[in-house]
Amino acid sequence: GPLGSYETDHQDYCEVCQQGGEIILCDTCPRAYHMVCLDPDMEKAPEGKWSCPHCEKEGIQ
């Protein structure tokens, strides 16, 4: 999409299993994840800003 519509540019499937559904969106990249697909998996959705494992590994805050 055009610049400025970043929020709508997230993928609508899980980066890990490639399936849709209840996914959480990374705040620093377009990736999305099921909580159960994360390692370690999450019990509940994160509050506030959340960066996916890929961004965490790259050191992006």
C-alpha positions in Angstrom: 0.0 0.0 0.0 0.9 3.7 -0.1 3.2 5.2 2.5 1.4 6.0 5.7 -0.8 2.9 5.7 1.7 0.8 7.5 -0.9 -0.6 9.9 -2.8 -2.2 7.1 0.3 -3.7 5.5 0.7 -6.6 7.9 0.3 -10.1 6.5 -2.9 -11.8 7.4 -1.4 -15.2 8.1 1.1 -16.5 10.6 4.8 -16.3 9.7 5.5 -19.7 11.2 2.6 -21.9 10.0 1.3 -19.8 7.1 -2.3 -20.0 8.5 -4.7 -17.2 9.3 -6.8 -16.7 12.4 -6.1 -15.1 15.8 -2.7 -13.6 15.0 -0.8 -10.9 16.8 1.0 -8.2 14.7 4.6 -7.2 15.2 5.0 -3.4 15.8 8.3 -3.1 14.0 7.7 -5.3 10.9 4.9 -6.6 8.7 5.0 -10.1 10.3 2.2 -11.7 12.2 2.2 -14.7 14.5 -0.1 -17.1 16.3 0.7 -16.9 20.0 1.1 -20.7 20.1 3.5 -20.6 17.2 5.9 -18.3 19.1 8.8 -19.9 20.9 8.2 -19.7 23.8 4.4 -19.5 23.1 2.3 -16.8 24.8 -0.6 -17.3 27.1 -2.2 -14.0 26.2 -1.7 -11.2 23.7 1.0 -8.7 24.6 0.0 -5.3 25.9 1.4 -2.2 24.3 4.2 -2.5 21.7 5.4 -6.0 20.7 8.3 -6.9 18.5 8.4 -10.4 17.0 11.3 -12.8 17.5 12.8 -11.9 14.2 13.0 -8.2 15.2 14.2 -9.0 18.7 17.0 -11.0 17.2 17.9 -8.1 14.9 18.0 -5.8 17.9 15.3 -3.5 16.6 13.4 -1.7 19.4 
